[in-house]
């Protein structure tokens, strides 16, 4: 399987990997409220130093997310199936709160219900409370989700996987994970990480959700949640609705940010080859 990194010289490849890591980490943590800029995120990850005046928590979040990206690349290289322990390790990486709380377990499924307040702009612009999957249902639902992930990975390992196939895998895995919300916290960051495994396995750069489109991202998830309802064992994990296609199109547009970094690296590579010819 051809990898998007294969065409680059070692030094250009190294820079591109760092650029993708910095952007991926910055946007995903910023969506959750992190205050570090892209430049500050890159500084923290590349120099190992803190930024004056910024919360320690924000520094820990970006370092944890970058560590989780390394775990994702390791999982992409692996030939065996992804397990719940792999998800637990990712949760430990992104969840940087050191205080122990039995009701907020790190590295295991949630033990208490979690919910969110959503704005239903379609039906009268009203506020609604949406509860995610019940804790007792999470182990079963996540076994189903892991089956979907590993099935998508298996397909991604074959030749000639198209961008549309990779995009569909990302969209379904992302929206199903968020719909279940299996952890007490960190679900969005992990969804944006693990849904990219089939994408990377297919040889494409990761899909990165821009922080500037945070509201649109949240609304597209909200509309799907309201249309699909609370996930329950025995029911379809990813019910087909027009809102799923809307989310898929949003993800397709979001892919442009990482593609632009790849194209810039390709131009630099082509420039080098011209100068050496």
Secondary structure, DSSP 8 states (H G I E B T S, - for coil): ---TTTTS-HHHHHHHHHHHHHHHHHHHHHHTT----HHHHHHHHHH----TTS-HHHHHHHHHHHHHHHHHHHHHH--S---HHHHHHHHHHH----S--TTS-SSS--SS--EEEEEETTTTSEEEEEE---HHHHHHHHHHHHHHHHHHHHHHTSS---HHHHHHHHHHHHHHHHHH--SSS-HHHHHHHHTTHHHHHTT-------GGGHHHHHHHHHHHHHHH-S--TTS-TT---HHHHHHHHHHHHHTHHHHHHHHHHHHHHHHHHHHH-
